[in-house]
């Protein structure tokens, strides 16, 4: 589910460590996904241009390149709106606003509010559901140990373990590749139906790899 892109019901996008980044210092950066193509791209681009953030930017004379539009469509709508607000505020001091947008997203944009809704009425690309979360590389070494410890201390994991659910190291590592709120939601799902699952750990890994909706 995580590898494919887990889609949380609540759009949680906080990392590990007090609901923030891996070290608890801030939100986890967003990993861009592949932009849509064809008719799906046109619909998503139209939805983007209709947002208050983009209309405000254009009213101030800010014209973004096709590459910048495509880059904005690789991150959640709320994060794109926030980035657009930032660019609009300082576009007069930016030599190339479009290049700034592309570079910021490629580097890993960290939204202040952790918005994780996709395009289309604040949901998925077609407006039918939240945008799936793309897993990131899990931490390693001491950072992994700290993140795993934070995961095991969550109410969701403690509830799962109290019901006899023991997840494999692979499942723990998979959960650490998605935001903490999404992992908590997935854990709740697995805990609810673990008695009907042949292999809960494999279910977690497969769901994250496949993209849980």
C-alpha positions as CSV (number, residue, x, y, z in Angstrom):
1,X,0.0,0.0,0.0
2,X,2.8,2.4,0.9
3,X,4.9,1.7,-2.2
4,X,2.0,2.4,-4.5
5,X,0.9,5.4,-2.6
6,X,-1.2,5.1,0.5
7,X,-4.3,7.4,0.4
8,X,-5.3,8.4,4.0
9,X,-8.9,9.4,4.7
10,X,-7.7,12.4,6.6
11,X,-4.9,13.4,4.3
12,X,-2.4,13.2,7.2
13,X,1.0,14.4,6.1
14,X,3.0,14.7,9.3
15,X,6.2,12.8,9.8
16,X,7.4,10.9,12.9
17,X,8.3,12.6,16.1
18,X,5.5,14.4,17.9
19,X,3.6,14.5,14.6
20,X,6.2,16.4,12.7
21,X,9.4,15.5,10.8
22,X,11.5,12.5,11.6
23,X,13.3,14.5,14.3
24,X,10.2,16.3,15.5
25,X,11.5,19.7,14.2
26,X,8.8,20.3,11.6
27,X,6.5,18.8,8.9
28,X,7.9,16.1,6.7
29,X,8.8,17.4,3.2
30,X,6.4,16.4,0.4
31,X,7.7,14.0,-2.2
32,X,6.4,14.9,-5.7
33,X,4.6,12.3,-7.8
34,X,4.4,11.8,-11.5
35,X,2.2,14.5,-13.0
36,X,-1.0,13.4,-14.8
37,X,-1.1,13.2,-18.6
38,X,-3.5,13.8,-21.5
39,X,-7.1,14.7,-20.5
40,X,-6.3,14.1,-16.9
41,X,-3.5,16.7,-17.0
42,X,-5.8,19.2,-18.8
43,X,-8.5,18.8,-16.1
44,X,-5.9,19.1,-13.3
45,X,-4.3,22.2,-14.8
46,X,-7.7,23.8,-15.2
47,X,-8.5,23.1,-11.6
48,X,-5.2,24.7,-10.6
49,X,-5.8,27.8,-12.7
50,X,-9.3,28.1,-11.1
51,X,-7.9,28.2,-7.5
52,X,-7.9,31.6,-5.6
53,X,-4.1,31.3,-5.2
54,X,-3.4,31.0,-8.9
55,X,-6.0,33.7,-9.8
56,X,-4.4,36.0,-7.3
57,X,-1.0,35.3,-8.7
58,X,-2.1,36.0,-12.3
59,X,-3.9,39.2,-11.2
60,X,-0.5,40.5,-10.0
61,X,1.1,39.7,-13.3
62,X,2.7,36.4,-12.3
63,X,2.7,34.1,-15.3
64,X,4.1,30.6,-14.6
65,X,5.6,28.4,-17.3
66,X,4.1,25.1,-18.3
67,X,7.0,23.4,-16.4
68,X,6.0,25.2,-13.2
69,X,2.3,24.3,-13.7
70,X,3.3,20.6,-14.2
71,X,5.5,20.7,-11.1
72,X,2.7,22.1,-9.0
73,X,0.5,19.2,-10.1
74,X,3.0,16.7,-8.6
75,X,2.3,17.9,-5.0
76,X,-1.0,18.0,-3.0
77,X,-3.3,20.9,-3.9
78,X,-3.1,22.6,-0.4
79,X,0.7,22.5,-0.6
80,X,0.6,23.9,-4.1
81,X,-1.7,26.7,-3.0
82,X,0.6,27.6,-0.1
83,X,3.7,27.6,-2.3
84,X,1.8,29.8,-4.8
85,X,1.0,32.3,-2.0
86,X,4.7,32.4,-1.1
87,X,5.8,33.0,-4.7
88,X,3.1,35.7,-5.2
89,X,4.3,37.5,-2.1
90,X,7.9,37.7,-3.2
91,X,7.7,37.3,-7.0
92,X,9.0,40.9,-7.5
93,X,12.3,39.8,-5.8
94,X,12.6,36.5,-7.7
95,X,14.6,36.5,-10.9
96,X,12.6,33.5,-12.3
97,X,9.4,32.6,-10.3
98,X,8.8,29.6,-12.5
99,X,12.3,28.2,-12.0
100,X,11.8,28.9,-8.2
101,X,8.6,26.8,-8.2
102,X,10.2,23.9,-10.0
103,X,13.4,23.9,-7.9
104,X,11.5,24.2,-4.6
105,X,9.3,21.2,-5.5
106,X,12.2,19.1,-6.8
107,X,14.1,19.8,-3.6
108,X,11.2,18.7,-1.4
109,X,8.7,21.4,-0.4
110,X,7.8,21.5,3.2
111,X,4.3,23.0,3.7
112,X,3.6,25.0,6.9
113,X,0.2,23.4,7.3
114,X,1.0,19.9,6.0
115,X,-1.8,20.1,3.4
116,X,-2.2,16.8,1.5
117,X,-5.3,17.1,-0.6
118,X,-5.0,16.4,-4.3
119,X,-6.5,18.4,-7.2
120,X,-10.3,18.4,-8.0
121,X,-12.4,19.9,-5.3
122,X,-9.6,19.3,-2.8
123,X,-9.5,15.6,-3.4
124,X,-7.8,13.3,-6.0
125,X,-6.9,14.3,-9.5
126,X,-10.5,13.6,-10.7
127,X,-12.2,14.9,-7.5
128,X,-13.2,11.4,-6.4
129,X,-10.9,11.0,-3.4
130,X,-7.7,12.1,-1.6
131,X,-4.4,12.1,-3.5
132,X,-2.4,9.0,-2.7
133,X,0.7,9.5,-0.6
134,X,4.0,8.6,-2.2
135,X,6.4,6.7,0.2
136,X,9.8,8.1,0.9
137,X,13.0,6.4,1.8
138,X,12.9,5.1,5.4
139,X,15.5,6.5,7.8
140,X,18.6,4.5,8.7
141,X,20.8,3.9,11.7
142,X,20.0,5.9,14.9
143,X,17.4,7.9,13.0
144,X,15.6,4.7,12.1
145,X,15.7,3.5,15.7
146,X,14.3,6.8,17.0
147,X,11.5,6.8,14.4
148,X,10.6,3.2,15.1
149,X,10.5,3.9,18.8
150,X,8.2,6.9,18.1
151,X,5.9,4.6,16.0
152,X,5.8,2.0,18.7
153,X,4.8,4.6,21.3
154,X,1.7,5.8,19.2
155,X,-1.8,4.9,20.5
156,X,-2.5,3.1,17.2
157,X,0.5,0.8,17.6
158,X,-0.1,0.2,21.3
159,X,-3.7,-0.7,20.5
160,X,-2.6,-3.1,17.8
161,X,0.0,-4.8,20.1
162,X,-2.6,-5.1,22.9
163,X,-4.7,-7.1,20.6
164,X,-1.8,-9.5,19.8
165,X,-0.9,-7.9,16.5
166,X,2.9,-8.1,15.9
167,X,4.2,-6.5,12.8
168,X,7.4,-7.6,11.0
169,X,10.4,-5.3,10.7
170,X,9.6,-4.9,7.0
171,X,6.1,-3.6,7.9
172,X,7.5,-1.2,10.5
173,X,10.0,0.1,7.9
174,X,7.2,0.5,5.4
175,X,5.1,2.5,7.9
176,X,8.0,4.8,8.4
177,X,8.0,5.7,4.7
178,X,4.6,7.5,5.0
179,X,3.4,10.4,7.2
180,X,2.6,9.5,10.8
181,X,-1.1,10.4,10.6
182,X,-1.5,8.1,7.5
183,X,0.4,5.3,9.2
184,X,-1.8,5.6,12.3
185,X,-4.9,5.4,10.1
186,X,-3.6,2.3,8.3
187,X,-2.8,0.7,11.6
188,X,-6.3,1.3,12.8
189,X,-7.6,-0.4,9.7
190,X,-5.3,-3.4,10.1
191,X,-6.1,-3.7,13.8
192,X,-9.8,-3.7,13.0
193,X,-9.6,-6.6,10.6
194,X,-6.4,-8.4,11.6
195,X,-8.3,-11.5,12.5
196,X,-9.4,-11.9,8.9
197,X,-6.0,-11.2,7.4
198,X,-3.7,-14.1,6.7
199,X,-0.6,-12.0,7.1
200,X,-1.1,-8.5,8.5
201,X,2.5,-7.5,8.0
202,X,2.4,-8.4,4.3
203,X,-0.9,-6.5,4.1
204,X,0.7,-3.4,5.4
205,X,3.7,-3.7,3.0
206,X,1.5,-4.4,0.0
207,X,-1.0,-1.7,0.8
208,X,1.7,1.0,1.1
209,X,3.4,-0.3,-2.1
210,X,0.2,-0.5,-4.0
211,X,-1.4,2.7,-2.8
212,X,-4.0,2.2,-0.2
213,X,-7.3,4.1,-0.7
